[in-house]
Amino acid sequence: MTHITIASYKDFEKILKKQLIIDEKSSSFPDFEYPNMWLLSFTPKFFKKLNENELQNFFSKLLESRHHSLIEKKFRTPVTFYAWFDQQALQLRFNFLQGKDIRLPFGCTIKIVDSMKPIFDDFFSTVNDVLDGTLYFEVYDASGDDDDDAYEVKNYVLNVYTQVLLLNENDQ
Amino acid sequence: MYRDPQTKLWWSRDTGGHGGSSYKVFREGARGFDWVFDADTVGNKIIGKHKGPIGAFIPYKEVIFLP
């Protein structure tokens, strides 16, 4: 996985230029460290310039470019794209996994949403609140109760958008 | 969050738990907390690459420190 701090629109281009990483020998995705996963942090200065349409545009281009990458590599297996907002790290994250109708690797409860909008809404709302000082993080210098933590993780509901990339006959 | 007195990093339970991540680890920076890495159940760093500047996104003035 790759963490990038987005400080300008050019940083989006860096992500778009990357191709999907596929193990050409076995014609499958490498099974280590989520090589096609990206973690997007934003500088506060750039975040204030960014809007939802620009983000939507980026993700549309991302799916288009990765689909093109599959065509170039003649990769016939379906690939599942999924994206979410990591509220703790204040990052937009996405990944591509081989297959469709796959179980996504989250420890919490996930809610599949039919567009990126709820994810963007949560992202902009949360980060704006943090920057405005209206959202506070509770910090204490002691470890919590593990059982309570596990309960909270299981019951945490995360919005996740998914889309399957699949080559069709016209892509050959 | 729990502060490791040796490394001075702050550890928090990962609520999303993607890919076996159990903790999120933050560093105290000049202006606030920087996310540093995700860690697995035994605290090992889940390896990743980094591109671009490090961004601080949780300014101290927006954190309530509890006793």
gemmi code that builds the backbone of each chain (N, CA, C; Angstrom):
import gemmi

chains = {
    "A": [
        ("MET", (0.843, -1.189, 0.000), (0.000, 0.000, 0.000), (0.878, 1.238, 0.000)),
        ("THR", (0.302, 2.300, -0.508), (1.066, 3.539, -0.623), (0.311, 4.683, 0.040)),
        ("HIS", (1.003, 5.409, 0.880), (0.420, 6.588, 1.508), (0.932, 7.824, 0.775)),
        ("ILE", (0.010, 8.680, 0.378), (0.412, 9.910, -0.293), (-0.282, 11.095, 0.377)),
        ("THR", (0.465, 12.163, 0.539), (-0.140, 13.394, 1.047), (-0.399, 14.303, -0.141)),
        ("ILE", (-1.663, 14.585, -0.361), (-2.050, 15.390, -1.517), (-1.912, 16.866, -1.150)),
        ("ALA", (-1.004, 17.529, -1.862), (-0.773, 18.955, -1.602), (-1.169, 19.808, -2.806)),
        ("SER", (-1.412, 19.151, -3.940), (-1.827, 19.892, -5.139), (-2.524, 18.920, -6.085)),
        ("TYR", (-3.126, 19.477, -7.137), (-3.829, 18.621, -8.099), (-2.857, 17.674, -8.816)),
        ("LYS", (-1.590, 18.083, -8.892), (-0.596, 17.228, -9.560), (-0.432, 15.892, -8.841)),
        ("ASP", (-0.667, 15.904, -7.528), (-0.515, 14.651, -6.774), (-1.557, 13.611, -7.185)),
        ("PHE", (-2.745, 14.080, -7.597), (-3.745, 13.143, -8.115), (-3.220, 12.451, -9.372)),
        ("GLU", (-2.522, 13.250, -10.193), (-1.986, 12.697, -11.447), (-0.984, 11.577, -11.180)),
        ("LYS", (-0.204, 11.731, -10.091), (0.778, 10.692, -9.750), (0.087, 9.356, -9.509)),
        ("ILE", (-1.076, 9.406, -8.876), (-1.808, 8.165, -8.594), (-2.368, 7.586, -9.893)),
        ("LEU", (-2.896, 8.475, -10.729), (-3.515, 8.012, -11.976), (-2.499, 7.358, -12.908)),
        ("LYS", (-1.254, 7.835, -12.843), (-0.223, 7.306, -13.744), (0.210, 5.887, -13.372)),
        ("LYS", (-0.029, 5.501, -12.117), (0.381, 4.156, -11.692), (-0.545, 3.105, -12.293)),
        ("GLN", (0.049, 1.982, -12.603), (-0.755, 0.877, -13.120), (-1.081, -0.083, -11.987)),
        ("LEU", (-2.089, -0.903, -12.202), (-2.368, -1.955, -11.227), (-1.173, -2.904, -11.170)),
        ("ILE", (-0.822, -3.319, -9.974), (0.298, -4.245, -9.816), (-0.253, -5.672, -9.842)),
        ("ILE", (0.172, -6.380, -10.845), (-0.312, -7.747, -11.046), (0.891, -8.665, -11.199)),
        ("ASP", (0.816, -9.811, -10.569), (1.878, -10.810, -10.733), (1.673, -11.479, -12.097)),
        ("GLU", (2.480, -11.092, -13.058), (2.262, -11.559, -14.438), (2.497, -13.065, -14.570)),
        ("LYS", (3.376, -13.611, -13.737), (3.673, -15.047, -13.843), (2.458, -15.901, -13.489)),
        ("SER", (1.820, -15.525, -12.389), (0.674, -16.332, -11.958), (-0.639, -15.713, -12.418)),
        ("SER", (-0.527, -14.578, -13.116), (-1.707, -13.869, -13.576), (-2.685, -13.619, -12.433)),
        ("SER", (-2.135, -13.161, -11.339), (-2.988, -12.848, -10.199), (-2.396, -11.650, -9.459)),
        ("PHE", (-3.160, -11.148, -8.503), (-2.645, -10.048, -7.694), (-1.636, -10.612, -6.695)),
        ("PRO", (-0.537, -9.906, -6.458), (0.380, -10.350, -5.406), (-0.376, -10.391, -4.073)),
        ("ASP", (-0.048, -11.384, -3.256), (-0.827, -11.535, -2.023), (-0.117, -10.917, -0.820)),
        ("PHE", (0.698, -9.899, -1.041), (1.390, -9.257, 0.065), (1.044, -7.782, 0.152)),
        ("GLU", (0.834, -7.333, 1.317), (0.797, -5.890, 1.639), (-0.126, -5.020, 0.780)),
        ("TYR", (-1.137, -5.581, 0.207), (-2.082, -4.781, -0.581), (-1.364, -3.797, -1.516)),
        ("PRO", (-0.696, -4.278, -2.545), (0.099, -3.389, -3.404), (-0.728, -2.377, -4.190)),
        ("ASN", (-2.033, -2.622, -4.314), (-2.870, -1.693, -5.076), (-3.727, -0.800, -4.183)),
        ("MET", (-3.339, -0.750, -2.934), (-4.092, 0.080, -1.985), (-3.412, 1.436, -1.815)),
        ("TRP", (-4.216, 2.496, -1.760), (-3.691, 3.849, -1.563), (-4.383, 4.505, -0.375)),
        ("LEU", (-3.595, 5.275, 0.371), (-4.082, 6.031, 1.523), (-3.847, 7.500, 1.208)),
        ("LEU", (-4.913, 8.270, 1.114), (-4.792, 9.672, 0.682), (-5.001, 10.617, 1.861)),
        ("SER", (-3.915, 11.270, 2.262), (-4.015, 12.362, 3.237), (-4.012, 13.664, 2.455)),
        ("PHE", (-4.507, 14.711, 3.072), (-4.569, 16.010, 2.392), (-3.982, 17.084, 3.301)),
        ("THR", (-3.194, 17.966, 2.709), (-2.721, 19.091, 3.520), (-3.933, 19.993, 3.782)),
        ("PRO", (-3.986, 20.622, 4.949), (-5.130, 21.502, 5.247), (-5.327, 22.587, 4.187)),
        ("LYS", (-4.214, 23.120, 3.683), (-4.297, 24.191, 2.685), (-4.984, 23.686, 1.408)),
        ("PHE", (-4.571, 22.503, 0.950), (-5.171, 21.980, -0.273), (-6.604, 21.520, -0.024)),
        ("PHE", (-6.837, 20.955, 1.168), (-8.194, 20.475, 1.473), (-9.209, 21.603, 1.322)),
        ("LYS", (-8.832, 22.804, 1.751), (-9.772, 23.930, 1.704), (-10.114, 24.356, 0.275)),
        ("LYS", (-9.234, 23.986, -0.671), (-9.512, 24.321, -2.086), (-10.347, 23.244, -2.770)),
        ("LEU", (-10.302, 22.042, -2.208), (-10.874, 20.868, -2.874), (-12.395, 20.838, -2.739)),
        ("ASN", (-13.076, 20.383, -3.799), (-14.523, 20.193, -3.668), (-14.920, 18.780, -4.115)),
        ("GLU", (-16.184, 18.470, -3.878), (-16.677, 17.107, -4.104), (-16.608, 16.715, -5.582)),
        ("ASN", (-16.910, 17.657, -6.463), (-16.865, 17.351, -7.899), (-15.457, 16.959, -8.339)),
        ("GLU", (-14.473, 17.648, -7.784), (-13.082, 17.330, -8.142), (-12.695, 15.932, -7.660)),
        ("LEU", (-13.169, 15.593, -6.468), (-12.886, 14.245, -5.962), (-13.586, 13.183, -6.810)),
        ("GLN", (-14.845, 13.470, -7.154), (-15.596, 12.525, -7.983), (-14.904, 12.337, -9.330)),
        ("ASN", (-14.433, 13.448, -9.865), (-13.724, 13.415, -11.139), (-12.453, 12.567, -11.041)),
        ("PHE", (-11.740, 12.740, -9.931), (-10.525, 11.946, -9.729), (-10.859, 10.451, -9.688)),
        ("PHE", (-11.865, 10.078, -8.923), (-12.177, 8.646, -8.807), (-12.706, 8.068, -10.123)),
        ("SER", (-13.421, 8.884, -10.892), (-13.871, 8.410, -12.207), (-12.668, 8.128, -13.102)),
        ("LYS", (-11.714, 9.067, -13.088), (-10.505, 8.875, -13.895), (-9.694, 7.690, -13.387)),
        ("LEU", (-9.667, 7.513, -12.076), (-8.923, 6.400, -11.480), (-9.482, 5.056, -11.984)),
        ("LEU", (-10.807, 4.918, -11.940), (-11.413, 3.656, -12.368), (-11.187, 3.427, -13.863)),
        ("GLU", (-11.243, 4.513, -14.604), (-11.006, 4.419, -16.045), (-9.565, 3.979, -16.324)),
        ("SER", (-8.623, 4.588, -15.621), (-7.208, 4.270, -15.881), (-6.864, 2.857, -15.427)),
        ("ARG", (-7.422, 2.440, -14.293), (-7.135, 1.078, -13.814), (-7.802, 0.039, -14.724)),
        ("HIS", (-8.965, 0.377, -15.244), (-9.612, -0.522, -16.193), (-8.749, -0.661, -17.443)),
        ("HIS", (-8.214, 0.469, -17.871), (-7.319, 0.458, -19.021), (-6.084, -0.402, -18.742)),
        ("SER", (-5.611, -0.323, -17.512), (-4.461, -1.113, -17.089), (-4.776, -2.613, -17.201)),
        ("LEU", (-5.992, -2.990, -16.842), (-6.395, -4.408, -16.959), (-6.428, -4.843, -18.421)),
        ("ILE", (-6.907, -3.930, -19.273), (-6.967, -4.239, -20.705), (-5.558, -4.473, -21.257)),
        ("GLU", (-4.652, -3.558, -20.896), (-3.265, -3.683, -21.379), (-2.632, -4.997, -20.947)),
        ("LYS", (-2.950, -5.399, -19.738), (-2.343, -6.627, -19.207), (-3.160, -7.870, -19.560)),
        ("LYS", (-4.258, -7.665, -20.281), (-5.146, -8.771, -20.670), (-5.543, -9.613, -19.447)),
        ("PHE", (-5.901, -8.916, -18.402), (-6.235, -9.581, -17.144), (-7.718, -9.935, -17.163)),
        ("ARG", (-8.019, -11.226, -17.225), (-9.387, -11.661, -17.474), (-10.236, -11.825, -16.208)),
        ("THR", (-9.589, -11.832, -15.049), (-10.339, -12.053, -13.808), (-10.984, -10.746, -13.348)),
        ("PRO", (-12.209, -10.808, -12.849), (-12.814, -9.569, -12.330), (-11.993, -8.991, -11.182)),
        ("VAL", (-12.048, -7.677, -11.071), (-11.319, -6.984, -10.000), (-12.312, -6.084, -9.262)),
        ("THR", (-12.271, -6.145, -7.952), (-13.179, -5.320, -7.151), (-12.436, -4.102, -6.594)),
        ("PHE", (-12.975, -2.935, -6.938), (-12.488, -1.680, -6.367), (-13.364, -1.355, -5.162)),
        ("TYR", (-12.758, -0.912, -4.085), (-13.570, -0.423, -2.962), (-12.866, 0.766, -2.313)),
        ("ALA", (-13.682, 1.679, -1.788), (-13.152, 2.921, -1.214), (-13.933, 3.279, 0.036)),
        ("TRP", (-13.238, 3.937, 0.948), (-13.886, 4.349, 2.190), (-13.152, 5.542, 2.788)),
        ("PHE", (-13.780, 6.157, 3.769), (-13.148, 7.257, 4.503), (-12.692, 6.730, 5.851)),
        ("ASP", (-11.406, 6.841, 6.122), (-10.875, 6.436, 7.414), (-10.929, 7.645, 8.340)),
        ("GLN", (-11.913, 7.621, 9.219), (-12.179, 8.784, 10.063), (-11.064, 9.043, 11.080)),
        ("GLN", (-10.390, 7.987, 11.511), (-9.328, 8.182, 12.505), (-8.083, 8.811, 11.881)),
        ("ALA", (-7.718, 8.302, 10.702), (-6.517, 8.814, 10.037), (-6.830, 10.039, 9.179)),
        ("LEU", (-8.123, 10.337, 9.020), (-8.592, 11.420, 8.153), (-8.066, 11.235, 6.734)),
        ("GLN", (-8.233, 10.015, 6.249), (-7.737, 9.670, 4.910), (-8.860, 9.044, 4.078)),
        ("LEU", (-8.850, 9.353, 2.789), (-9.646, 8.570, 1.851), (-8.774, 7.380, 1.459)),
        ("ARG", (-9.336, 6.200, 1.490), (-8.551, 5.009, 1.169), (-9.274, 4.197, 0.107)),
        ("PHE", (-8.501, 3.563, -0.735), (-9.114, 2.642, -1.700), (-8.163, 1.500, -1.987)),
        ("ASN", (-8.759, 0.432, -2.516), (-7.969, -0.755, -2.812), (-8.618, -1.503, -3.975)),
        ("PHE", (-7.848, -2.342, -4.601), (-8.351, -3.227, -5.652), (-7.990, -4.651, -5.255)),
        ("LEU", (-8.979, -5.540, -5.292), (-8.723, -6.951, -4.995), (-9.236, -7.803, -6.139)),
        ("GLN", (-8.571, -8.917, -6.331), (-8.967, -9.838, -7.391), (-10.270, -10.528, -7.009)),
        ("GLY", (-11.192, -10.649, -8.000), (-12.438, -11.370, -7.781), (-13.632, -10.447, -7.629)),
        ("LYS", (-14.804, -11.034, -7.632), (-16.022, -10.260, -7.372), (-16.855, -11.002, -6.334)),
        ("ASP", (-17.794, -10.297, -5.738), (-18.580, -10.854, -4.627), (-17.659, -11.399, -3.543)),
        ("ILE", (-16.567, -10.703, -3.329), (-15.603, -11.155, -2.331), (-15.925, -10.515, -0.978)),
        ("ARG", (-15.455, -11.168, 0.060), (-15.632, -10.607, 1.404), (-14.543, -9.550, 1.605)),
        ("LEU", (-14.963, -8.330, 1.853), (-13.980, -7.265, 2.034), (-13.337, -7.371, 3.417)),
        ("PRO", (-12.015, -7.125, 3.482), (-11.273, -7.417, 4.713), (-11.355, -6.334, 5.791)),
        ("PHE", (-12.565, -6.099, 6.302), (-12.723, -5.137, 7.391), (-13.064, -5.866, 8.681)),
        ("GLY", (-12.643, -5.293, 9.789), (-12.977, -5.878, 11.082), (-14.303, -5.381, 11.614)),
        ("CYS", (-14.790, -4.265, 11.057), (-16.036, -3.670, 11.535), (-17.187, -4.079, 10.613)),
        ("THR", (-18.374, -3.613, 10.948), (-19.533, -3.827, 10.089), (-19.456, -2.823, 8.939)),
        ("ILE", (-19.695, -3.282, 7.723), (-19.647, -2.332, 6.605), (-21.027, -2.172, 5.974)),
        ("LYS", (-21.263, -0.977, 5.486), (-22.502, -0.681, 4.776), (-22.114, -0.318, 3.346)),
        ("ILE", (-22.557, -1.127, 2.386), (-22.218, -0.842, 0.989), (-23.119, 0.286, 0.486)),
        ("VAL", (-22.509, 1.339, 0.008), (-23.270, 2.485, -0.492), (-23.213, 2.488, -2.025)),
        ("ASP", (-24.230, 3.082, -2.645), (-24.325, 2.961, -4.100), (-23.638, 4.091, -4.861)),
        ("SER", (-22.987, 4.965, -4.145), (-22.169, 5.997, -4.805), (-21.102, 6.452, -3.806)),
        ("MET", (-20.175, 7.257, -4.297), (-19.120, 7.769, -3.417), (-19.624, 8.937, -2.563)),
        ("LYS", (-20.802, 9.465, -2.895), (-21.265, 10.689, -2.232), (-21.298, 10.609, -0.701)),
        ("PRO", (-21.905, 9.536, -0.118), (-21.910, 9.490, 1.356), (-20.506, 9.483, 1.953)),
        ("ILE", (-19.570, 8.904, 1.217), (-18.184, 8.857, 1.698), (-17.560, 10.254, 1.623)),
        ("PHE", (-17.788, 10.925, 0.506), (-17.278, 12.297, 0.368), (-17.915, 13.218, 1.414)),
        ("ASP", (-19.225, 13.057, 1.606), (-19.926, 13.911, 2.587), (-19.305, 13.752, 3.966)),
        ("ASP", (-19.054, 12.503, 4.341), (-18.457, 12.224, 5.652), (-17.045, 12.810, 5.731)),
        ("PHE", (-16.303, 12.640, 4.640), (-14.927, 13.156, 4.568), (-14.908, 14.681, 4.749)),
        ("PHE", (-15.686, 15.376, 3.930), (-15.658, 16.846, 4.004), (-16.185, 17.348, 5.349)),
        ("SER", (-17.255, 16.725, 5.807), (-17.852, 17.155, 7.064), (-16.885, 16.953, 8.236)),
        ("THR", (-16.288, 15.767, 8.302), (-15.400, 15.460, 9.432), (-14.146, 16.325, 9.400)),
        ("VAL", (-13.504, 16.408, 8.233), (-12.254, 17.163, 8.166), (-12.512, 18.656, 8.393)),
        ("ASN", (-13.625, 19.156, 7.856), (-13.971, 20.559, 8.124), (-14.160, 20.797, 9.615)),
        ("ASP", (-14.855, 19.858, 10.277), (-15.080, 20.009, 11.721), (-13.759, 20.000, 12.482)),
        ("VAL", (-12.842, 19.150, 12.050), (-11.533, 19.097, 12.716), (-10.794, 20.415, 12.514)),
        ("LEU", (-10.795, 20.897, 11.288), (-10.062, 22.139, 11.008), (-10.712, 23.343, 11.676)),
        ("ASP", (-12.054, 23.281, 11.799), (-12.752, 24.391, 12.452), (-12.684, 24.303, 13.969)),
        ("GLY", (-12.225, 23.161, 14.456), (-12.136, 23.009, 15.907), (-13.447, 22.629, 16.565)),
        ("THR", (-14.430, 22.150, 15.758), (-15.717, 21.764, 16.346), (-15.824, 20.260, 16.570)),
        ("LEU", (-14.793, 19.527, 16.163), (-14.773, 18.085, 16.446), (-13.546, 17.819, 17.303)),
        ("TYR", (-13.751, 17.174, 18.402), (-12.655, 16.937, 19.337), (-12.327, 15.452, 19.424)),
        ("PHE", (-11.066, 15.194, 19.630), (-10.607, 13.826, 19.845), (-10.276, 13.661, 21.322)),
        ("GLU", (-10.831, 12.625, 21.914), (-10.540, 12.398, 23.326), (-9.237, 11.616, 23.455)),
        ("VAL", (-8.332, 12.174, 24.228), (-7.018, 11.562, 24.383), (-6.744, 11.356, 25.862)),
        ("TYR", (-6.356, 10.147, 26.231), (-5.970, 9.943, 27.625), (-4.777, 9.004, 27.658)),
        ("ASP", (-3.982, 9.211, 28.664), (-2.708, 8.512, 28.719), (-2.834, 7.193, 29.461)),
        ("ALA", (-3.734, 6.324, 28.993), (-3.914, 5.023, 29.638), (-4.544, 4.084, 28.638)),
        ("SER", (-4.350, 2.788, 28.809), (-4.943, 1.821, 27.890), (-6.385, 1.568, 28.290)),
        ("GLY", (-7.252, 1.312, 27.286), (-8.660, 1.053, 27.558), (-8.912, -0.413, 27.834)),
        ("ASP", (-10.161, -0.735, 28.074), (-10.539, -2.123, 28.299), (-10.651, -2.823, 26.949)),
        ("ASP", (-9.915, -3.911, 26.755), (-9.871, -4.590, 25.458), (-11.235, -5.104, 25.021)),
        ("ASP", (-12.029, -5.621, 25.971), (-13.348, -6.147, 25.621), (-14.244, -5.036, 25.087)),
        ("ASP", (-14.188, -3.888, 25.751), (-14.989, -2.753, 25.292), (-14.534, -2.307, 23.913)),
        ("ASP", (-13.225, -2.291, 23.689), (-12.673, -1.882, 22.393), (-13.158, -2.812, 21.289)),
        ("ALA", (-13.096, -4.130, 21.553), (-13.516, -5.112, 20.547), (-14.991, -4.938, 20.220)),
        ("TYR", (-15.800, -4.662, 21.247), (-17.236, -4.458, 21.037), (-17.465, -3.238, 20.150)),
        ("GLU", (-16.714, -2.173, 20.436), (-16.879, -0.935, 19.666), (-16.488, -1.128, 18.206)),
        ("VAL", (-15.401, -1.873, 17.956), (-14.952, -2.109, 16.589), (-15.995, -2.897, 15.819)),
        ("LYS", (-16.524, -3.963, 16.437), (-17.508, -4.819, 15.761), (-18.759, -4.028, 15.414)),
        ("ASN", (-19.139, -3.099, 16.277), (-20.380, -2.360, 16.074), (-20.202, -1.060, 15.302)),
        ("TYR", (-18.973, -0.760, 14.937), (-18.720, 0.429, 14.135), (-19.173, 0.151, 12.704)),
        ("VAL", (-19.983, 1.032, 12.147), (-20.493, 0.832, 10.787), (-19.783, 1.802, 9.840)),
        ("LEU", (-19.172, 1.235, 8.818), (-18.358, 2.018, 7.888), (-18.986, 1.981, 6.497)),
        ("ASN", (-19.149, 3.149, 5.886), (-19.642, 3.206, 4.501), (-18.523, 2.805, 3.541)),
        ("VAL", (-18.832, 1.867, 2.650), (-17.840, 1.425, 1.666), (-18.510, 1.408, 0.290)),
        ("TYR", (-17.840, 2.008, -0.676), (-18.336, 1.958, -2.061), (-17.548, 0.901, -2.818)),
        ("THR", (-18.241, 0.085, -3.575), (-17.546, -0.946, -4.347), (-17.957, -0.873, -5.821)),
        ("GLN", (-17.046, -1.289, -6.665), (-17.346, -1.398, -8.093), (-16.478, -2.504, -8.687)),
        ("VAL", (-17.093, -3.349, -9.496), (-16.339, -4.450, -10.093), (-15.854, -4.036, -11.477)),
        ("LEU", (-14.572, -4.220, -11.715), (-13.992, -3.977, -13.043), (-13.886, -5.328, -13.746)),
        ("LEU", (-14.489, -5.385, -14.886), (-14.516, -6.672, -15.589), (-14.307, -6.423, -17.083)),
        ("LEU", (-13.380, -7.139, -17.656), (-13.148, -7.000, -19.100), (-14.276, -7.675, -19.854)),
        ("ASN", (-14.719, -7.065, -20.909), (-15.686, -7.738, -21.774), (-15.057, -7.959, -23.159)),
        ("GLU", (-15.797, -8.571, -24.037), (-15.214, -8.950, -25.344), (-14.726, -7.736, -26.125)),
        ("ASN", (-15.372, -6.601, -25.923), (-14.966, -5.396, -26.666), (-13.613, -4.850, -26.206)),
        ("ASP", (-13.189, -5.307, -25.015), (-11.927, -4.804, -24.472), (-10.707, -5.519, -25.037)),
        ("GLN", (-10.914, -6.570, -25.770), (-9.758, -7.361, -26.236), (-8.961, -6.607, -27.293)),
    ],
    "B": [
        ("MET", (-6.781, 6.848, 23.372), (-5.443, 6.618, 22.846), (-4.485, 6.322, 23.994)),
        ("TYR", (-3.499, 5.544, 23.692), (-2.510, 5.168, 24.692), (-1.137, 5.630, 24.223)),
        ("ARG", (-0.400, 6.269, 25.093), (0.925, 6.772, 24.724), (1.991, 5.793, 25.194)),
        ("ASP", (2.800, 5.341, 24.248), (3.924, 4.474, 24.590), (5.044, 5.352, 25.142)),
        ("PRO", (5.385, 5.177, 26.414), (6.393, 6.078, 27.001), (7.770, 5.939, 26.372)),
        ("GLN", (8.063, 4.769, 25.784), (9.394, 4.580, 25.190), (9.511, 5.261, 23.829)),
        ("THR", (8.528, 4.988, 22.970), (8.601, 5.552, 21.613), (7.930, 6.923, 21.531)),
        ("LYS", (7.109, 7.217, 22.532), (6.328, 8.458, 22.571), (5.296, 8.525, 21.448)),
        ("LEU", (4.990, 7.361, 20.871), (3.920, 7.308, 19.876), (2.593, 7.032, 20.581)),
        ("TRP", (1.517, 7.506, 19.960), (0.178, 7.320, 20.519), (-0.533, 6.211, 19.747)),
        ("TRP", (-1.097, 5.266, 20.481), (-1.767, 4.119, 19.869), (-3.266, 4.190, 20.135)),
        ("SER", (-4.042, 3.930, 19.072), (-5.495, 3.929, 19.213), (-6.054, 2.677, 18.555)),
        ("ARG", (-7.096, 2.094, 19.138), (-7.751, 0.938, 18.513), (-8.280, 1.345, 17.145)),
        ("ASP", (-8.039, 0.534, 16.123), (-8.507, 0.828, 14.763), (-9.965, 0.408, 14.644)),
        ("THR", (-10.848, 1.367, 14.447), (-12.272, 1.039, 14.408), (-12.695, 0.341, 13.121)),
        ("GLY", (-11.979, 0.606, 12.023), (-12.341, -0.035, 10.748), (-11.749, -1.419, 10.608)),
        ("GLY", (-10.536, -1.582, 11.086), (-9.893, -2.896, 11.091), (-9.639, -3.470, 9.706)),
        ("HIS", (-9.281, -2.622, 8.758), (-9.049, -3.134, 7.405), (-7.753, -3.939, 7.329)),
        ("GLY", (-7.823, -5.087, 6.650), (-6.623, -5.880, 6.368), (-5.867, -6.339, 7.606)),
        ("GLY", (-6.579, -6.580, 8.688), (-5.913, -7.065, 9.892), (-5.314, -5.966, 10.751)),
        ("SER", (-5.647, -4.718, 10.411), (-5.137, -3.617, 11.234), (-5.919, -3.550, 12.542)),
        ("SER", (-5.198, -3.503, 13.649), (-5.851, -3.420, 14.959), (-5.643, -2.071, 15.628)),
        ("TYR", (-4.571, -1.396, 15.221), (-4.256, -0.114, 15.863), (-3.880, 0.932, 14.824)),
        ("LYS", (-4.142, 2.163, 15.177), (-3.604, 3.275, 14.403), (-2.604, 3.990, 15.307)),
        ("VAL", (-1.486, 4.371, 14.711), (-0.404, 4.945, 15.514), (-0.134, 6.375, 15.044)),
        ("PHE", (-0.061, 7.265, 16.015), (0.127, 8.684, 15.723), (1.395, 9.193, 16.410)),
        ("ARG", (1.971, 10.227, 15.813), (3.152, 10.870, 16.380), (2.794, 12.313, 16.752)),
        ("GLU", (3.335, 12.765, 17.862), (3.124, 14.159, 18.229), (4.033, 15.024, 17.362)),
        ("GLY", (3.460, 15.920, 16.618), (4.256, 16.811, 15.783), (4.245, 18.215, 16.351)),
        ("ALA", (4.775, 19.133, 15.590), (4.858, 20.514, 16.068), (3.469, 21.126, 16.212)),
        ("ARG", (2.558, 20.727, 15.323), (1.240, 21.363, 15.314), (0.109, 20.449, 15.770)),
        ("GLY", (0.376, 19.138, 15.815), (-0.706, 18.230, 16.177), (-0.286, 16.789, 16.000)),
        ("PHE", (-1.270, 15.906, 15.902), (-0.965, 14.488, 15.745), (-0.865, 14.113, 14.265)),
        ("ASP", (0.188, 13.414, 13.911), (0.341, 12.895, 12.552), (0.060, 11.398, 12.580)),
        ("TRP", (-0.792, 10.928, 11.677), (-0.948, 9.479, 11.512), (0.390, 8.949, 10.990)),
        ("VAL", (0.884, 7.873, 11.562), (2.178, 7.341, 11.137), (2.022, 6.001, 10.418)),
        ("PHE", (1.304, 5.070, 11.052), (1.075, 3.779, 10.395), (-0.062, 3.035, 11.079)),
        ("ASP", (-0.546, 2.005, 10.386), (-1.482, 1.059, 10.979), (-0.657, -0.114, 11.496)),
        ("ALA", (-1.163, -0.770, 12.529), (-0.418, -1.901, 13.103), (-1.353, -3.087, 13.317)),
        ("ASP", (-0.762, -4.281, 13.286), (-1.571, -5.497, 13.459), (-1.810, -5.790, 14.939)),
        ("THR", (-2.377, -6.952, 15.222), (-2.804, -7.256, 16.596), (-1.654, -7.286, 17.594)),
        ("VAL", (-0.448, -7.636, 17.116), (0.681, -7.667, 18.048), (1.540, -6.398, 17.951)),
        ("GLY", (1.040, -5.437, 17.223), (1.723, -4.146, 17.184), (2.732, -3.974, 16.076)),
        ("ASN", (2.817, -4.971, 15.187), (3.750, -4.828, 14.068), (3.197, -3.848, 13.038)),
        ("LYS", (4.084, -3.034, 12.521), (3.700, -2.047, 11.513), (3.242, -2.752, 10.239)),
        ("ILE", (2.106, -2.317, 9.706), (1.669, -2.821, 8.406), (2.366, -1.955, 7.372)),
        ("ILE", (3.264, -2.585, 6.633), (4.219, -1.863, 5.799), (3.532, -1.117, 4.658)),
        ("GLY", (4.019, 0.064, 4.404), (3.536, 0.823, 3.261), (4.598, 1.809, 2.822)),
        ("LYS", (4.387, 2.376, 1.646), (5.300, 3.407, 1.151), (4.665, 4.766, 1.402)),
        ("HIS", (5.491, 5.790, 1.417), (4.937, 7.138, 1.574), (5.435, 8.041, 0.451)),
        ("LYS", (4.520, 8.841, -0.067), (4.880, 9.831, -1.080), (4.430, 11.198, -0.589)),
        ("GLY", (5.235, 12.206, -0.874), (4.848, 13.577, -0.566), (5.152, 13.966, 0.860)),
        ("PRO", (4.789, 15.206, 1.212), (5.095, 15.695, 2.560), (4.242, 14.999, 3.613)),
        ("ILE", (4.717, 15.017, 4.842), (3.935, 14.486, 5.947), (2.910, 15.544, 6.338)),
        ("GLY", (1.677, 15.168, 6.474), (0.635, 16.137, 6.815), (0.168, 15.980, 8.245)),
        ("ALA", (0.092, 17.061, 8.983), (-0.463, 17.032, 10.340), (-1.918, 17.440, 10.231)),
        ("PHE", (-2.791, 16.619, 10.741), (-4.196, 16.917, 10.506), (-5.013, 17.072, 11.780)),
        ("ILE", (-4.424, 16.818, 12.932), (-5.167, 16.959, 14.175), (-4.419, 17.949, 15.064)),
        ("PRO", (-4.676, 19.256, 14.873), (-3.955, 20.245, 15.670), (-4.231, 20.067, 17.158)),
        ("TYR", (-3.241, 20.350, 17.980), (-3.389, 20.179, 19.427), (-4.549, 20.991, 19.992)),
        ("LYS", (-4.773, 22.160, 19.412), (-5.829, 23.007, 19.967), (-7.200, 22.362, 19.794)),
        ("GLU", (-7.263, 21.311, 18.974), (-8.533, 20.638, 18.760), (-8.617, 19.308, 19.483)),
        ("VAL", (-7.710, 19.094, 20.413), (-7.710, 17.846, 21.171), (-7.975, 18.152, 22.637)),
        ("ILE", (-8.869, 17.388, 23.238), (-9.096, 17.534, 24.676), (-8.262, 16.470, 25.383)),
        ("PHE", (-7.350, 16.885, 26.212), (-6.533, 15.940, 26.979), (-7.252, 15.646, 28.288)),
        ("LEU", (-7.565, 14.377, 28.501), (-8.274, 13.993, 29.716), (-7.283, 13.582, 30.797)),
        ("PRO", (-7.620, 13.804, 32.034), (-6.699, 13.420, 33.115), (-6.610, 11.900, 33.246)),
    ],
}
model = gemmi.Model(1)
for chain_id, residues in chains.items():
    chain = gemmi.Chain(chain_id)
    for i, (resn, *xyz) in enumerate(residues, 1):
        res = gemmi.Residue()
        res.name, res.seqid = resn, gemmi.SeqId(i, " ")
        for name, pos in zip(("N", "CA", "C"), xyz):
            atom = gemmi.Atom()
            atom.name, atom.element = name, gemmi.Element(name[0])
            atom.pos, atom.b_iso = gemmi.Position(*pos), 0.0
            res.add_atom(atom)
        chain.add_residue(res)
    model.add_chain(chain)
structure = gemmi.Structure()
structure.add_model(model)
structure.setup_entities()
